[in-house]
Amino acid sequence: MELPRYAGLLRGRHFLNTNDFTREEIEQVLEAARDLRTKFRSRIPTPYLQGKTLFMLFYNRSLRTRNSFEAGIFQLGGHAHFLSPQDVYTPTLPEDMVPYQTESIADVARVLSRYGDAIAIRIYGDAAKWHIGRGHRVVREFAKWSSIPVLNMEDDVYHPFQALADIMAITDVAPNPRGKKFVVSYAYSGGLKPLAVPQSCVLIGTMFGMDVVLAHPPGFELEDHVIKAAKENADRYGGSFEIVHDMREAFEGADFVYPKAWSPKGFFPPYNGKVDKEGAVEYQNKFKHWICTQELMDLTNKGKYMHCGPADRGQEVTDDVIDNKEYSLYFEQAENRLHVQKAVMVMTMGG
Ligand code: CP
């Protein structure tokens, strides 16, 4: 069986954040994803990872991520092991090690490296003790010790595979998205959500030269290092990056809008001395009017609606918007998760 030219192109690389890669490399991922999508839709077999194993460590729930990775590696001729937290020792960061109580990440990563071909991890929120950045440190610690690729299935800082699926959906609509207005906006939810999706969104949008507008109420600032990286991307790739505090102002003339909940980080370490979930919920309850409605969509430049899922209907968005067949990309984004993840697996684990 002949392998496609992209098999092994990123062989052995970890996939933790889209900004760890060049624009050219991300474009190669999208090209591979489109090839795999065409073959999937035509039911052309793609056994490019025959006999290969992906370990999937889920410390949080999932619909899209788990099923698209599991279906994806199966479609490539490989196999996925699902590891739930209660079935494995809790991997522990070096600073938290208590002798004889648990197993270090260094050991878990090296053991799994002896058995298979990649380790995928999801960890944020309660699983990362709501200490923002801790989930990402766990993923980086795995990557430090693993001799096989580590894939970030969403931590508390980045959700790189969602960003790939999103930019694939955008470039399907606008093959050259440079100069298109991309609004990444806070939208209300009663739940506490990580910052990973909006942070990865502003990074991928600016990497593709879009005019990215981040909209949020006071208190919902993204992390400084992400803002800095987004500005650097904008300078480097010819787009722009702006922050506003009004949803209507942001939506005016937008080509793509991505209204999505995230948590006010000032209620959590390291931005606060303690984890204050009640305070965060009480604070965010002041912003129930940050909801994406048809009236807001009417302000856009025939803009497309985007959301990573799961969408909180009636809080983040009204049904008529998310279900609108003309402009909602919700199910395209969800489908693209399958294709981009297959692409990255073939490129990092294949060849
Ligand atoms: N968007 C996303 O990661 O969805 P799941 O939480 O269902 O995996």
Residues whose N, C-alpha, C, O or C-beta is under 5 A from the ligand:
A	BS01	CP	R61 S62 L63 R64 T65 R66 C308 G309 P310
